[in-house]
Amino acid sequence: MTAPLPDRIAIRRPDDWHLHLRDGAMLASVLPHTVRQFARAIVMPNLVPPVTTPDMAVAYRDRIGALLDGADFTPLMTCYLTDATDPALLARGHRDGVFTAAKLYPAHATTNSALGVSDIAKIDAVLEKMAEIGMPLLVHGEVTDPVVDIFDREAVFIERVLIPTLKRHPNLKVVMEHITTEEAASFVLGGGANIAATVTPHHLVINRNSLFAGGLRPHAYCLPVAKREKHRLALRKAVASGSKKLFIGTDSAPHAREAKESGCGCAGIFCAPTALEVYATVFAEEGALDHFEAFASRNGAAFYGLPPNTGTVTLTRERWLVPETLPVKLDGAADTTVVPFMAGQTLSWKLAANPVS
C-alpha cells in the first residue's frame, strides 16, 4: 500500500549546480528567483564576452554580490574553456578559490558558445592539469556535427568525445550537465566515482512532443533539446533511484519573451521560479520523496567536496497557479517579461513564503 503524501517537506537548504544568471539588468531581475530557493549555485560563464580569466570571474562574482542585499547566497564561478585556455592560469584561478570548475562548450553547441572548444584534443593539456588538481570539468555533452541528428547528439558525444577523453584522463572529475537521454543516465550511473550528472526540472517533465503540442512551443525549446518519452522516463527512474551521482542543475536560462517568440527563437527554459516545486512534484509522483533531500542538498556538495548547507527550506503540499509571465528589465531597452517554466499551469507543491530557517 502506498504511503500517504506528507503535507510539508523540510529539507536541508539546496544548491543549484548549473545556472545561467546573465548580466546587467537581466541579472538583477532573475537573481531573486534563485536566491529564494538555493544557498549556492554554479554560475555559467557564457556571457558576452565569456568569462575566461580569474579577473573576469571575480568581477562577475562582484556584480552578483552587489545585488544580494545581504541575502545568504554564494555564487560559484566557472571558467569558459577555449582552444587557447592556459592550464597554468586556470589552475591559479582554482587554487585561489575563484574558479570552482571549468565549462566545456563545444563550439556553436548552444547560447554564446561560438568561442567554445572546436576540438577537445586542443585542450588536452588543460584536462591533464584539471585531473591533477581535482578541478571538475562541466560538460555540455553534445556534438555539433550537422550530419548528426539533433536528437542523437548527446549519445554520439558520449561515444565520440567523452569515453575517449576519460580513457586519456581516467582521474578527471566530470559532470555531464543537463543529461537528457537513457544513454547518458546509464553512462553516468555505470561510471566511476569521478563521473556525475545534473538533471533539470524540465527534462523530467517534458518530452519532444511538448515542443509541438497544438503548435510550435518556443518556451519548451532548450539545448540539449527534450527527447523521446522513453528518455524522460529513464531520467525519472534514475533520480528516483537515490543514486549519489545525480543532483540538481536547473540550467535555468532566461530570455526576454520576444527573443523566444521570434523567427529564430533562443534556446533556454527559465525554470528558476518553479524549480524546487517541480522537482518535489516529480519525486512525489515517483514515490521517492525519501531521496529528494539527497538529490537537492547533499549529492552535489559531496561531489564538489563542499560541506552541505545549514538551515532548511520548507515546501507545503498545496495547489498554486504559476504566473504566465514575470517582469524583467533589459539594458538600454523597455521593460519586458520572461515566461517561467510551467507558466499558466498548476503545481501541487509550493515553497514556503519565508522558506529558510
C-alpha positions as CSV (number, residue, x, y, z in Angstrom):
1,M,0.0,0.0,0.0
2,T,1.3,3.4,-1.0
3,A,2.0,5.7,2.0
4,P,0.1,9.0,2.0
5,L,2.0,12.1,1.0
6,P,3.1,14.4,3.8
7,D,1.6,17.9,3.9
8,R,5.0,19.5,4.4
9,I,8.6,18.7,3.4
10,A,11.6,20.3,5.2
11,I,14.9,19.7,3.6
12,R,18.4,21.0,4.1
13,R,19.0,24.1,2.0
14,P,19.6,23.0,-1.6
15,D,22.1,24.1,-4.2
16,D,21.8,24.7,-8.0
17,W,24.8,23.1,-9.7
18,H,24.0,24.6,-13.2
19,L,22.6,28.1,-13.5
20,H,22.5,31.0,-16.1
21,L,22.2,34.4,-14.4
22,R,23.1,36.5,-17.4
23,D,24.3,40.0,-16.6
24,G,23.3,43.6,-16.2
25,A,19.6,44.4,-15.8
26,M,18.6,40.8,-16.6
27,L,20.8,39.5,-13.8
28,A,19.2,41.9,-11.4
29,S,15.7,40.8,-12.5
30,V,16.2,37.0,-12.3
31,L,18.7,36.6,-9.4
32,P,16.0,36.8,-6.6
33,H,14.2,33.7,-8.0
34,T,17.3,31.6,-7.4
35,V,18.2,33.2,-4.1
36,R,14.8,32.4,-2.5
37,Q,15.4,28.7,-3.1
38,F,19.2,27.9,-3.2
39,A,22.1,28.7,-1.0
40,R,24.8,28.2,-3.7
41,A,24.9,28.0,-7.4
42,I,27.4,27.1,-10.1
43,V,27.1,30.1,-12.4
44,M,27.6,29.6,-16.1
45,P,30.3,31.7,-17.8
46,N,28.8,32.1,-21.3
47,L,28.4,35.9,-21.2
48,V,29.4,38.3,-24.0
49,P,32.4,38.3,-23.7
50,P,32.7,34.9,-21.9
51,V,34.3,34.6,-18.5
52,T,37.8,33.2,-19.4
53,T,40.1,34.6,-16.7
54,P,40.2,34.8,-12.9
55,D,39.9,38.6,-13.1
56,M,36.7,38.3,-15.2
57,A,35.3,35.8,-12.8
58,V,36.0,38.0,-9.8
59,A,34.3,41.0,-11.5
60,Y,31.3,38.9,-12.4
61,R,31.0,37.5,-8.9
62,D,31.2,41.0,-7.5
63,R,28.4,42.2,-9.8
64,I,26.3,39.3,-8.5
65,G,27.2,40.1,-4.9
66,A,26.3,43.7,-5.2
67,L,22.7,42.7,-5.9
68,L,22.3,40.3,-3.0
69,D,21.3,43.0,-0.4
70,G,22.6,40.8,2.5
71,A,20.9,37.5,1.3
72,D,22.8,34.3,2.2
73,F,23.8,33.1,-1.3
74,T,27.2,32.1,-2.7
75,P,27.8,32.2,-6.5
76,L,30.4,29.6,-7.5
77,M,32.2,30.8,-10.6
78,T,33.3,28.8,-13.6
79,C,35.8,29.3,-16.4
80,Y,34.7,29.2,-20.1
81,L,37.2,26.9,-21.9
82,T,38.5,27.9,-25.3
83,D,41.1,26.4,-27.6
84,A,43.6,28.9,-26.1
85,T,42.9,28.3,-22.4
86,D,46.2,28.5,-20.4
87,P,46.4,25.5,-18.0
88,A,48.6,27.5,-15.5
89,L,46.1,30.4,-15.4
90,L,43.2,28.0,-14.9
91,A,45.0,26.2,-12.1
92,R,45.8,29.5,-10.4
93,G,42.2,30.6,-10.5
94,H,41.2,27.3,-9.0
95,R,43.9,27.5,-6.3
96,D,42.8,31.0,-5.4
97,G,39.2,30.0,-4.9
98,V,38.0,31.9,-7.9
99,F,37.1,29.0,-10.2
100,T,35.1,26.2,-8.7
101,A,35.1,24.4,-12.1
102,A,35.6,24.8,-15.8
103,K,32.9,24.6,-18.5
104,L,33.3,22.8,-21.8
105,Y,31.1,24.2,-24.5
106,P,31.7,22.6,-27.9
107,A,31.9,25.5,-30.3
108,H,28.4,26.5,-31.5
109,A,26.6,24.0,-29.4
110,T,24.3,26.4,-27.5
111,T,23.8,30.1,-26.5
112,N,27.0,32.1,-26.6
113,S,29.2,29.1,-27.4
114,A,30.9,30.4,-30.6
115,L,34.2,30.8,-28.8
116,G,34.0,27.3,-27.2
117,V,36.3,24.4,-27.8
118,S,36.5,23.4,-31.5
119,D,38.3,20.1,-30.8
120,I,38.7,18.6,-27.4
121,A,42.2,17.4,-28.4
122,K,43.2,21.1,-28.4
123,I,42.7,21.3,-24.6
124,D,44.3,18.1,-23.6
125,A,46.9,19.9,-21.5
126,V,44.2,21.7,-19.7
127,L,42.3,18.5,-19.0
128,E,45.6,16.9,-17.7
129,K,46.1,19.8,-15.3
130,M,42.5,19.7,-14.2
131,A,42.8,16.0,-13.4
132,E,46.0,16.6,-11.5
133,I,44.4,19.3,-9.2
134,G,40.9,17.7,-8.9
135,M,39.1,20.5,-10.7
136,P,35.7,19.4,-12.1
137,L,35.0,19.6,-15.8
138,L,31.4,20.6,-16.6
139,V,30.3,19.3,-20.0
140,H,27.7,20.4,-22.4
141,G,27.6,16.9,-23.9
142,E,26.6,17.3,-27.5
143,V,28.5,17.0,-30.7
144,T,27.9,19.8,-33.2
145,D,28.4,17.8,-36.4
146,P,25.5,18.9,-38.6
147,V,25.3,15.4,-40.0
148,V,24.3,14.0,-36.6
149,D,20.5,14.3,-35.8
150,I,19.9,16.8,-33.1
151,F,18.1,14.2,-31.0
152,D,21.2,11.9,-31.2
153,R,23.9,14.4,-30.4
154,E,24.2,13.6,-26.7
155,A,24.6,9.9,-27.2
156,V,27.1,10.5,-30.0
157,F,29.1,12.8,-27.8
158,I,29.5,10.1,-25.2
159,E,30.9,7.7,-27.7
160,R,33.0,10.1,-29.8
161,V,34.2,12.5,-27.2
162,L,33.6,11.6,-23.6
163,I,34.7,8.0,-23.5
164,P,38.0,8.6,-25.4
165,T,38.7,11.6,-23.1
166,L,38.2,9.6,-20.0
167,K,40.5,6.9,-21.3
168,R,43.2,9.5,-21.7
169,H,42.4,11.2,-18.3
170,P,40.8,8.5,-16.1
171,N,41.0,10.6,-12.9
172,L,39.3,13.7,-14.4
173,K,36.2,14.7,-12.5
174,V,33.4,15.2,-14.9
175,V,29.8,16.5,-14.5
176,M,27.6,15.7,-17.5
177,E,25.3,18.7,-17.3
178,H,21.6,18.6,-18.1
179,I,21.5,14.9,-19.2
180,T,18.6,14.1,-21.5
181,T,18.9,10.5,-22.6
182,E,18.7,7.0,-21.4
183,E,22.2,6.5,-22.7
184,A,23.6,9.4,-20.6
185,A,21.9,8.2,-17.5
186,S,23.3,4.7,-18.0
187,F,26.8,6.0,-18.7
188,V,26.8,8.1,-15.5
189,L,25.3,5.5,-13.2
190,G,27.6,2.9,-14.5
191,G,30.7,5.1,-14.4
192,G,33.3,5.6,-11.7
193,A,33.1,7.9,-8.7
194,N,34.6,10.7,-10.8
195,I,31.5,10.9,-13.1
196,A,28.3,12.6,-12.1
197,A,25.4,14.5,-13.7
198,T,22.9,17.2,-13.2
199,V,19.3,16.8,-14.2
200,T,17.0,19.8,-15.0
201,P,13.4,20.0,-13.8
202,H,12.1,20.5,-17.4
203,H,13.8,17.3,-18.7
204,L,11.9,15.4,-16.0
205,V,8.6,16.8,-17.2
206,I,8.6,17.5,-20.9
207,N,9.5,15.3,-23.9
208,R,9.9,16.3,-27.5
209,N,6.2,16.2,-28.2
210,S,6.0,19.2,-25.8
211,L,7.7,21.3,-28.5
212,F,4.7,20.8,-30.9
213,A,1.7,20.5,-28.6
214,G,-1.0,22.3,-30.5
215,G,1.6,24.4,-32.4
216,L,5.2,25.3,-32.1
217,R,6.1,25.9,-28.4
218,P,9.2,28.1,-28.2
219,H,9.2,28.1,-24.4
220,A,9.7,24.4,-24.4
221,Y,12.8,24.8,-26.5
222,C,16.2,24.3,-24.8
223,L,19.5,22.7,-25.6
224,P,20.0,19.9,-25.3
225,V,16.5,19.5,-26.8
226,A,14.0,17.3,-25.0
227,K,14.0,13.8,-26.2
228,R,11.6,10.9,-26.7
229,E,9.3,9.8,-23.8
230,K,11.5,6.7,-23.1
231,H,14.3,9.1,-22.2
232,R,12.2,11.2,-19.9
233,L,11.1,8.1,-18.1
234,A,14.7,6.9,-17.8
235,L,15.7,10.2,-16.2
236,R,12.9,10.0,-13.7
237,K,13.8,6.4,-12.8
238,A,17.5,7.5,-12.4
239,V,16.8,10.3,-10.0
240,A,14.2,8.3,-8.1
241,S,16.8,5.5,-7.6
242,G,18.6,7.6,-4.9
243,S,22.0,7.5,-6.8
244,K,24.5,9.8,-5.2
245,K,25.9,10.6,-8.7
246,L,22.9,12.8,-9.7
247,F,21.9,16.2,-8.3
248,I,20.1,19.4,-9.1
249,G,21.2,21.5,-12.0
250,T,18.3,23.7,-13.2
251,D,20.0,25.1,-16.3
252,S,17.6,28.0,-15.8
253,A,18.2,30.2,-18.8
254,P,16.2,33.4,-19.1
255,H,15.5,35.1,-22.3
256,A,13.1,38.0,-22.9
257,R,9.8,36.8,-24.2
258,E,10.2,38.4,-27.6
259,A,13.6,36.7,-28.0
260,K,11.9,33.3,-27.5
261,E,8.8,34.1,-29.6
262,S,10.7,35.1,-32.8
263,G,11.6,33.7,-36.2
264,C,14.8,32.3,-34.6
265,G,13.9,31.7,-31.0
266,C,16.6,31.4,-28.4
267,A,17.3,28.1,-26.6
268,G,16.6,28.0,-22.9
269,I,13.9,27.5,-20.3
270,F,13.6,29.9,-17.4
271,C,12.8,27.4,-14.6
272,A,14.3,29.2,-11.6
273,P,10.9,30.5,-10.3
274,T,9.5,27.0,-10.1
275,A,12.5,24.7,-9.9
276,L,12.3,23.2,-6.4
277,E,8.5,22.8,-6.6
278,V,8.8,20.9,-9.9
279,Y,11.5,18.7,-8.5
280,A,9.4,17.9,-5.4
281,T,6.4,17.1,-7.6
282,V,8.5,14.6,-9.7
283,F,9.9,12.9,-6.6
284,A,6.4,12.7,-5.1
285,E,4.9,11.2,-8.3
286,E,7.7,8.7,-8.4
287,G,7.2,7.7,-4.7
288,A,10.8,8.8,-4.0
289,L,10.4,11.7,-1.6
290,D,12.9,9.9,0.8
291,H,15.6,10.6,-1.8
292,F,14.6,14.2,-2.5
293,E,16.8,15.8,0.1
294,A,19.9,14.0,-1.1
295,F,19.3,14.9,-4.7
296,A,18.6,18.6,-3.8
297,S,21.0,19.2,-0.9
298,R,23.7,16.6,-0.4
299,N,24.9,14.8,-3.6
300,G,26.2,17.9,-5.4
301,A,28.1,19.2,-2.4
302,A,29.7,15.9,-1.8
303,F,30.9,15.6,-5.4
304,Y,32.4,19.1,-5.3
305,G,34.0,18.5,-1.9
306,L,31.9,21.1,-0.2
307,P,30.0,20.9,3.1
308,P,26.2,20.6,3.0
309,N,24.4,23.8,3.8
310,T,23.0,24.6,7.2
311,G,19.3,25.5,7.7
312,T,16.3,24.1,5.9
313,V,13.7,25.1,3.4
314,T,10.1,24.0,3.6
315,L,7.6,23.1,0.9
316,T,3.9,22.6,1.6
317,R,1.5,20.4,-0.4
318,E,-0.8,23.0,-1.8
319,R,-2.0,23.8,-5.3
320,W,-1.0,27.1,-6.9
321,L,-1.0,28.7,-10.3
322,V,2.3,29.6,-12.0
323,P,2.2,33.1,-13.4
324,E,2.0,33.4,-17.2
325,T,4.9,35.9,-17.3
326,L,7.2,37.7,-14.9
327,P,8.7,41.2,-15.3
328,V,12.3,41.8,-16.2
329,K,14.4,44.8,-17.2
330,L,16.7,44.9,-20.1
331,D,19.8,47.1,-20.5
332,G,19.0,50.0,-22.8
333,A,15.5,48.7,-23.7
334,A,12.0,48.9,-22.5
335,D,10.9,46.7,-19.7
336,T,9.7,43.3,-20.9
337,T,8.7,39.9,-19.5
338,V,10.1,36.3,-19.2
339,V,8.0,33.2,-19.3
340,P,8.6,30.8,-16.4
341,F,8.6,27.0,-16.8
342,M,5.1,25.6,-16.2
343,A,3.6,29.1,-16.9
344,G,-0.2,29.0,-16.5
345,Q,-0.2,25.5,-15.0
346,T,-1.0,24.3,-11.5
347,L,1.7,22.8,-9.3
348,S,0.9,20.7,-6.2
349,W,3.9,21.8,-4.0
350,K,4.8,25.3,-3.0
351,L,7.9,26.8,-1.4
352,A,7.0,28.5,1.9
353,A,6.8,32.3,1.8
354,N,9.7,32.5,4.2
355,P,11.4,29.2,3.3
356,V,14.8,29.4,5.1
357,S,15.1,28.5,8.7
